[in-house]
Amino acid sequence: MPKTVLIVDDDRMMRSFLATILGEEGYAVEQAGDGAQAMESLSRSEIDLVVTDLRMPGLSGLDLMREGRKVRPDARWILVTAFGSIGNAVDAMKAGASDYLTKPFRDPEELRHVVRRVLREAEAETRIALLSEELGRRFPPVETIFLGKGMEEVHRLVREVAPTTTTVLITGNSGTGKELVARVLHALSPRREKSFVAVQCAALAETLLETELFGHERGAFTGAVGARKGRFELADGGTIFLDEIGDISPAVQVKLLRVLQERSFERVGGTRSVTVDVRVVAATHRELKAEVAAGRFREDLYYRLNVFPVELPPLSGRRDAIVPLAEYFARKFSAAFGKTIDGFSADAKDALFRYPWPGNIRELQNVVERAVILASREIALAHLKLDLPPERGHPGEGALRVNEREIIRKVLDDVGGNRKQAAAVLGISLRTLQYRIKEYGL
């Protein structure tokens, strides 16, 4: 069903011009000559996007947006303003507009591009909300998966690549949540109504993995009493997630390369080619470039997989997310175990922050699960059972380090990420600042 765009402008020729451009793009277009007509359209029609002139007699574009959002809170708004009035457009952005355009337009493609992007972002946000509800029954909510400054870029990349068919390679240490990110990617894609099929490649021997991926024909080996579809066939139309792809054998690598190149393969023991339409998302904790250099991984397969790389930071690089994640797990396990947990004590939070988390989020989840079992109301340091590194200096240093991190982050934001300026503001050397940035995962 096409998206519906409402064009509001008191200039009939401009209104008709915009309607023609967007109508040719396949949108359902409605028009209004002033704010009152626009409010009528918003009241009676399912409007997805409003493109309105900012300066109109009667109700201005900004006032129209404020009133219109009460009627259609989910509709997006693009404000159109004369080149010399950009300040008004900035005010509109602060008031909730998705974007603005200046007229006269340099090129109709400018309008097309902004409309496509705004509607795509709106659809992505809707899917994220639905996904949060769906995953919340079994997995952390989407906003929890991407908690922390260190995951903002990952979240952006996932939203960008999700609508495409591009092969994605997710890298990161074990326990960083690679499968969860892959599930989000699938759920935000046009394939979300089809299957998401996960294969743990490292858990299967070579012969079993080949059969698991590609299936087998009757009589292919002892015990093969009937033909069986593999995971690629089961994922047809959807997404297949190949976890720990760096652990597969050379023989399976060859067959996988052909699937990526031709989207076809033969079942084990078969001669008939099977063609599939599958989006491939792979993951590994290994450094595949090093595996290629060592001769353990095919270079051509590496390049086929590494079309769109997404690297997940370790939990130690997401220090600002550790306590919120721990609190999420505490709520989850206290509900599961029928217990009432009020949270973490101050020294427990300090310990969570200082601990290096070599096992990443998986380790954090296990630690919190055990702590919930041991605690009665509040989770104390003793309940965590953490082998903490020696404290440097005063026992309150952990809290001070949290403050230091936030101060550095704020200064970096204020100077637009310019490290030299930030070091000058903080009164420390550039080298010290760079060390702190790396240490705190900023």
PyMOL commands that set and color helices and strands:
alter all, ss='L'
color gray80, all
select helices_A, chain A and resi 12-24+35-44+61-71+83-95+108-135+142-145+149-161+178-187+201-203+206-214+231-234+245-247+250-262+288-293+299-305+315-317+319-337+346-354+360-374+381-384+397-414+419-426+430-440
alter helices_A, ss='H'
color red, helices_A
select strands_A, chain A and resi 4-8+28-32+49-53+76-82+99-103+168-171+196-200+239-243+264-266+273-275+279-284+308-311+343-344+378-379
alter strands_A, ss='S'
color yellow, strands_A
deselect
rebuild
show_as cartoon
